[in-house]
Amino acid sequence: AVVSTQSTGLANIACENCSCVLHAGALAPLLRLLDSLCESTKSNNTSEQSLIKTATWLLSNLCQYTDSFEIVKECLPRLAKLIKSNNEAVLRDACWGVMYMCKLSIQEV
């Protein structure tokens, strides 16, 4: 419950202060958390599923509100995994994250 609350807080902060969240080093632990959660999704643990949903939303926010593809390019493999989710909210936010990354990569060309 604490990790879920922290993820929700970071997701809200990322909307307003993405660079602060990224420069504070939050991306690497978030990606490790998602890797761990996605490996254990064979269980129907409601709290884990909720955390995946929140973490995907956070990842999407970080991709949306950053100004550099280079900073968030490590998100792409995780988003590609999350697109296979059966959870509608996870799928939606993962797709938005990929779209934001495409937009960033085009802007940097």
C-alpha positions as CSV (number, residue, x, y, z in Angstrom):
1,A,0.0,0.0,0.0
2,V,2.9,2.4,0.8
3,V,4.6,1.8,-2.6
4,S,1.3,2.3,-4.4
5,T,0.7,5.6,-2.6
6,Q,4.3,6.7,-3.4
7,S,3.8,5.8,-7.1
8,T,0.5,7.8,-7.2
9,G,2.3,10.8,-5.6
10,L,5.1,10.6,-8.1
11,A,2.7,10.3,-11.0
12,N,0.9,13.5,-9.8
13,I,4.2,15.3,-9.3
14,A,5.4,14.2,-12.8
15,C,2.6,16.0,-14.4
16,E,3.8,19.3,-13.0
17,N,7.5,18.7,-12.4
18,C,8.7,15.9,-14.7
19,S,12.3,17.1,-14.7
20,C,12.5,17.1,-10.9
21,V,11.2,13.5,-10.8
22,L,13.6,12.4,-13.5
23,H,16.6,14.3,-12.1
24,A,15.9,12.9,-8.7
25,G,16.6,9.4,-10.2
26,A,13.1,8.0,-9.9
27,L,13.1,6.4,-13.4
28,A,15.5,3.5,-12.7
29,P,13.8,2.3,-9.5
30,L,10.4,2.6,-11.3
31,L,11.6,0.5,-14.2
32,R,13.0,-2.2,-11.8
33,L,9.7,-2.2,-10.0
34,L,7.8,-2.7,-13.2
35,D,10.2,-5.5,-14.3
36,S,9.6,-7.2,-11.0
37,L,5.8,-6.8,-11.0
38,C,5.5,-7.9,-14.7
39,E,7.4,-11.1,-13.8
40,S,5.0,-11.9,-11.0
41,T,1.8,-11.0,-12.8
42,K,0.9,-14.7,-13.1
43,S,-0.8,-14.2,-9.7
44,N,-4.0,-12.3,-9.5
45,N,-2.8,-10.2,-6.6
46,T,-5.0,-7.1,-6.6
47,S,-2.5,-4.9,-4.9
48,E,0.2,-5.8,-7.5
49,Q,-2.2,-5.2,-10.4
50,S,-3.1,-1.8,-8.9
51,L,0.5,-1.0,-8.6
52,I,1.2,-1.9,-12.2
53,K,-1.6,0.3,-13.2
54,T,-0.3,3.3,-11.2
55,A,3.3,2.7,-12.3
56,T,2.2,2.5,-16.0
57,W,0.4,5.8,-15.5
58,L,3.6,7.3,-13.9
59,L,5.7,6.0,-16.8
60,S,3.3,7.6,-19.3
61,N,3.4,10.9,-17.5
62,L,7.2,10.9,-17.5
63,C,7.2,10.2,-21.2
64,Q,4.6,12.9,-21.8
65,Y,6.2,15.7,-19.8
66,T,9.9,15.3,-20.5
67,D,11.6,17.1,-23.4
68,S,14.1,14.5,-24.2
69,F,13.7,11.1,-25.8
70,E,17.2,10.2,-24.6
71,I,16.2,10.5,-21.0
72,V,13.2,8.2,-21.3
73,K,14.2,5.8,-24.0
74,E,14.7,3.0,-21.4
75,C,10.9,3.1,-20.9
76,L,10.2,1.7,-24.4
77,P,10.9,-2.1,-23.7
78,R,8.7,-1.9,-20.6
79,L,5.9,-0.1,-22.4
80,A,6.1,-2.8,-25.1
81,K,5.5,-5.4,-22.5
82,L,2.7,-3.5,-20.9
83,I,0.8,-3.1,-24.2
84,K,0.1,-6.9,-23.9
85,S,-1.8,-6.3,-20.7
86,N,-5.4,-7.4,-20.3
87,N,-6.0,-4.5,-18.0
88,E,-7.7,-1.7,-20.0
89,A,-6.1,1.1,-17.9
90,V,-2.6,-0.3,-18.2
91,L,-3.1,-0.9,-22.0
92,R,-4.4,2.7,-22.4
93,D,-1.5,4.3,-20.5
94,A,1.1,2.1,-22.1
95,C,-0.2,3.1,-25.6
96,W,-0.1,6.8,-24.5
97,G,3.4,6.4,-23.3
98,V,4.5,4.9,-26.6
99,M,2.8,7.7,-28.5
100,Y,4.6,10.3,-26.4
101,M,7.9,8.6,-27.0
102,C,7.2,8.6,-30.8
103,K,6.5,12.3,-30.6
104,L,9.7,12.9,-28.7
105,S,11.8,10.9,-31.2
106,I,10.3,12.8,-34.1
107,Q,11.0,16.1,-32.5
108,E,14.7,15.2,-32.0
109,V,15.3,14.2,-35.6
